[in-house]
Amino acid sequence: MAHIPAARWGLLVFALGIVLLVVVFILAYGLFASTTGALVQADSLPPDSLPPL
């Protein structure tokens, strides 16, 4: 196995952390956008079309 310098490992871990952070932000934005869309759609429905609580 080739010897990889510690700085290269640090850069690799840092890059993977940034990628993971971006993925989490994308998932959070997608969840927020879909929830907002569902709330807007539910708000525009007539009151009698909603099921009773």
C-alpha positions as CSV (number, residue, x, y, z in Angstrom):
1,M,0.0,0.0,0.0
2,A,1.4,3.4,-1.0
3,H,2.2,5.8,1.8
4,I,-0.2,8.8,1.6
5,P,1.0,12.0,3.5
6,A,-1.1,13.2,6.4
7,A,-1.9,16.5,4.5
8,R,-3.5,14.5,1.7
9,W,-5.7,12.6,4.2
10,G,-6.7,15.8,5.8
11,L,-7.6,17.4,2.5
12,L,-9.6,14.2,1.6
13,V,-11.5,14.3,4.9
14,F,-12.2,18.0,4.5
15,A,-13.5,17.6,1.0
16,L,-15.8,14.7,2.0
17,G,-17.1,16.8,4.9
18,I,-17.9,19.7,2.6
19,V,-19.6,17.3,0.1
20,L,-21.7,15.8,3.0
21,L,-22.6,19.3,4.2
22,V,-23.8,20.3,0.8
23,V,-25.9,17.1,0.5
24,V,-27.5,17.8,3.8
25,F,-28.4,21.3,2.8
26,I,-29.8,20.1,-0.5
27,L,-32.0,17.6,1.4
28,A,-33.1,20.1,3.9
29,Y,-34.1,22.6,1.2
30,G,-36.0,19.9,-0.7
31,L,-37.9,19.0,2.4
32,F,-38.6,22.7,3.1
33,A,-39.8,23.3,-0.4
34,S,-42.1,20.3,-0.5
35,T,-43.6,21.2,2.9
36,T,-44.1,24.7,1.8
37,G,-45.8,23.6,-1.5
38,A,-48.1,21.2,0.5
39,L,-49.1,24.0,2.9
40,V,-49.8,26.4,0.1
41,Q,-51.9,23.8,-1.7
42,A,-53.8,22.9,1.4
43,D,-54.4,26.6,2.1
44,S,-56.0,27.1,-1.3
45,L,-58.5,24.2,-0.9
46,P,-62.1,25.0,0.0
47,P,-62.9,24.2,3.6
48,D,-65.3,21.4,2.9
49,S,-62.8,19.4,0.9
50,L,-60.6,18.8,4.0
51,P,-61.3,15.7,6.1
52,P,-62.8,16.2,9.6
53,L,-60.3,16.1,12.5
